Amino acid sequence: MTGKHPKVKVMPNGDKEYGPYKGSKDNGGRPVTVTTKKTAGGKRTATTENSARKLYEDKTGKKLPKNVDVDHKDNKGRAGTNDKMSNLDPMTHGANVAKENKVRTGTKHKKAKK
C-alpha cells in the first residue's frame, strides 16, 4: 500500500476532500464527502457533508444556507446514482421533509380507484 487514499482530491488551498462514500445507517445511506482543513495550529479538522449538497454548491458557486437541503427530484439520492445538476433541487428542510413524507405514505403517488 502506498499510503495514498484512492478517493482524495487536494484543493488549491491545501484542503483535502475524500469521497464520496456510502453514508451510515444514521443518514439513511446517503453518499457523503469528508473535507479536512488545516487549522492555525497545524492540526487538521474534518467535516462531513452530503455529497449532493457539495456537488450543487461546487457547480453553482453558491454556499447554501443551513436550512436548505438539496433534494433529488427522482428520489434516487440514497443510491447516489443520479447526481446530475438537472436532478438536484434546493429546497428548505421543511419542504423536503414534507415531500419525503408524502412519498413514504404514498400520498403523492396514489392511483385513482376503479
TIMIKOL-750796 format. One line per 2 residues: number of its first residue (from 1); their letters; for each residue x, y, z of N, C-alpha, C. Coordinates in steps of 0.2 Angstrom, whole numbers, plus 5000, padded with zeros to 4 digits. Example, Ala and Ser with C-alpha at 12.3 -4.5 7.8 and 13.67 -1.06 7.14 Angstrom:
% TIMIKOL-750796
1> AS> 5066,4972,5039,5062,4978,5039,5066,4984,5039 | 5064,4989,5035,5068,4995,5036,5064,5000,5039 $
***
This chain:
% TIMIKOL-750796
1> MT> 5004,4994,5000,5000,5000,5000,5004,5006,5000 | 5003,5011,4996,5007,5017,4995,5006,5022,5000 $
3> GK> 5000,5022,5004,4998,5027,5009,4994,5032,5006 | 4993,5032,4999,4989,5037,4996,4981,5035,4996 $
5> HP> 4977,5039,4997,4970,5037,4998,4967,5037,4991 | 4963,5032,4989,4961,5032,4982,4956,5037,4980 $
7> KV> 4952,5040,4985,4947,5045,4983,4948,5052,4986 | 4955,5054,4985,4956,5060,4988,4957,5066,4983 $
9> KV> 4955,5072,4984,4956,5077,4980,4959,5083,4984 | 4965,5085,4982,4968,5091,4986,4966,5097,4982 $
11> MP> 4963,5102,4986,4961,5108,4984,4967,5113,4984 | 4966,5119,4980,4972,5123,4979,4974,5126,4986 $
13> NG> 4969,5127,4991,4971,5130,4997,4974,5125,5002 | 4975,5119,5000,4978,5113,5004,4972,5109,5007 $
15> DK> 4966,5111,5007,4961,5106,5010,4961,5100,5006 | 4958,5095,5009,4958,5088,5006,4951,5086,5006 $
17> EY> 4948,5083,5000,4941,5080,5000,4942,5073,4999 | 4938,5069,5003,4938,5062,5002,4931,5060,5001 $
19> GP> 4930,5055,4996,4924,5053,4994,4922,5054,4987 | 4915,5053,4986,4910,5051,4990,4910,5044,4993 $
21> YK> 4908,5043,4999,4907,5037,5002,4900,5036,5004 | 4898,5029,5004,4891,5027,5006,4890,5030,5013 $
23> GS> 4885,5033,5015,4884,5035,5021,4882,5030,5026 | 4881,5032,5032,4879,5027,5038,4872,5026,5038 $
25> KD> 4870,5021,5042,4863,5020,5043,4859,5026,5046 | 4863,5030,5050,4860,5036,5053,4858,5041,5048 $
27> NG> 4861,5042,5042,4859,5047,5037,4855,5043,5032 | 4853,5037,5033,4849,5034,5028,4853,5031,5022 $
29> GR> 4860,5031,5023,4864,5028,5017,4866,5033,5012 | 4864,5039,5013,4866,5044,5008,4873,5045,5007 $
31> PV> 4876,5046,5001,4883,5047,5000,4885,5054,5003 | 4891,5053,5006,4894,5059,5010,4901,5060,5007 $
33> TV> 4903,5067,5008,4910,5069,5007,4913,5071,5013 | 4920,5069,5014,4923,5072,5020,4928,5077,5018 $
35> TT> 4929,5083,5021,4934,5088,5020,4938,5089,5026 | 4944,5089,5025,4949,5091,5030,4952,5097,5029 $
37> KK> 4953,5101,5034,4956,5108,5033,4961,5109,5039 | 4967,5112,5037,4972,5113,5042,4970,5119,5046 $
39> TA> 4971,5119,5053,4970,5124,5057,4976,5128,5058 | 4975,5134,5061,4981,5138,5063,4987,5135,5066 $
41> GG> 4985,5130,5071,4990,5126,5075,4993,5121,5071 | 4991,5120,5065,4994,5114,5061,4990,5108,5061 $
43> KR> 4985,5107,5065,4981,5101,5065,4976,5101,5060 | 4973,5096,5058,4968,5095,5053,4961,5094,5057 $
45> TA> 4956,5097,5054,4949,5096,5057,4945,5093,5051 | 4940,5089,5052,4936,5085,5047,4929,5087,5048 $
47> TT> 4926,5088,5042,4919,5089,5042,4916,5085,5037 | 4910,5082,5038,4906,5078,5033,4900,5081,5031 $
49> EN> 4899,5081,5024,4894,5084,5021,4891,5080,5016 | 4884,5081,5015,4880,5077,5010,4883,5078,5003 $
51> SA> 4885,5073,4999,4888,5074,4993,4884,5078,4988 | 4877,5077,4988,4873,5081,4983,4874,5088,4984 $
53> RK> 4874,5090,4991,4874,5097,4993,4881,5100,4990 | 4886,5096,4992,4893,5098,4990,4894,5099,4982 $
55> LY> 4891,5094,4979,4891,5095,4971,4887,5101,4969 | 4881,5102,4972,4877,5108,4970,4881,5114,4971 $
57> ED> 4884,5115,4977,4887,5121,4979,4893,5122,4975 | 4897,5117,4973,4903,5117,4969,4901,5120,4962 $
59> KT> 4896,5117,4959,4894,5118,4952,4891,5125,4951 | 4887,5128,4956,4884,5134,4956,4888,5140,4959 $
61> GK> 4893,5138,4963,4897,5143,4966,4894,5146,4972 | 4888,5144,4974,4884,5147,4979,4885,5142,4986 $
63> KL> 4885,5146,4991,4885,5142,4998,4878,5142,5000 | 4875,5137,5001,4868,5136,5003,4867,5137,5011 $
65> PK> 4862,5141,5013,4860,5141,5020,4859,5135,5023 | 4860,5134,5030,4860,5128,5033,4853,5125,5033 $
67> NV> 4848,5129,5032,4841,5127,5032,4838,5124,5025 | 4843,5124,5021,4841,5122,5014,4845,5115,5012 $
69> DV> 4840,5110,5010,4843,5104,5008,4843,5104,5000 | 4847,5099,4998,4847,5098,4991,4844,5091,4989 $
71> DH> 4838,5092,4986,4834,5086,4985,4835,5083,4978 | 4834,5076,4978,4835,5073,4971,4827,5072,4969 $
73> KD> 4826,5075,4963,4819,5075,4960,4817,5068,4959 | 4821,5064,4957,4819,5057,4955,4819,5052,4961 $
75> NK> 4821,5055,4967,4821,5051,4974,4826,5045,4974 | 4832,5046,4970,4837,5041,4970,4843,5043,4973 $
77> GR> 4842,5048,4978,4848,5051,4981,4852,5046,4985 | 4849,5041,4989,4852,5037,4993,4857,5032,4989 $
79> AG> 4855,5031,4983,4859,5026,4979,4865,5030,4976 | 4864,5037,4976,4869,5041,4973,4870,5040,4965 $
81> TN> 4865,5038,4962,4865,5036,4955,4863,5041,4950 | 4860,5047,4953,4858,5052,4948,4860,5059,4951 $
83> DK> 4866,5060,4951,4868,5067,4954,4869,5072,4949 | 4865,5072,4943,4866,5077,4938,4863,5083,4941 $
85> MS> 4865,5089,4939,4863,5095,4941,4855,5096,4939 | 4853,5093,4934,4846,5094,4932,4841,5090,4937 $
87> NL> 4844,5085,4941,4840,5081,4945,4841,5084,4952 | 4845,5089,4954,4846,5092,4960,4842,5098,4961 $
89> DP> 4838,5098,4967,4833,5104,4968,4834,5107,4975 | 4837,5113,4976,4837,5115,4983,4830,5117,4985 $
91> MT> 4829,5115,4992,4823,5117,4995,4824,5117,5002 | 4819,5121,5006,4820,5122,5013,4819,5115,5016 $
93> HG> 4822,5114,5022,4822,5107,5025,4815,5105,5026 | 4811,5110,5028,4804,5108,5030,4800,5106,5023 $
95> AN> 4801,5109,5018,4798,5107,5012,4801,5100,5009 | 4807,5099,5011,4810,5092,5009,4807,5087,5013 $
97> VA> 4806,5088,5019,4804,5083,5024,4796,5082,5022 | 4793,5087,5021,4786,5086,5018,4785,5082,5012 $
99> KE> 4790,5083,5007,4790,5079,5001,4791,5072,5003 | 4796,5071,5007,4798,5064,5008,4792,5060,5012 $
101> NK> 4789,5064,5016,4783,5061,5020,4778,5059,5015 | 4777,5063,5010,4771,5061,5005,4774,5055,5001 $
103> VR> 4780,5054,4999,4782,5049,4996,4782,5042,5000 | 4784,5043,5006,4784,5037,5011,4777,5035,5012 $
105> TG> 4772,5039,5013,4765,5037,5014,4761,5035,5008 | 4764,5037,5002,4761,5036,4996,4756,5041,4994 $
107> TK> 4755,5046,4997,4750,5051,4996,4751,5054,4989 | 4757,5055,4987,4758,5059,4980,4757,5054,4974 $
109> HK> 4758,5047,4976,4758,5043,4970,4752,5038,4970 | 4747,5040,4974,4741,5036,4974,4737,5036,4968 $
111> KA> 4735,5030,4966,4732,5029,4959,4724,5030,4961 | 4720,5032,4956,4713,5033,4957,4710,5026,4957 $
113> KK> 4705,5025,4961,4701,5019,4962,4697,5018,4956 | 4696,5011,4954,4692,5010,4948,4685,5008,4950 $
***
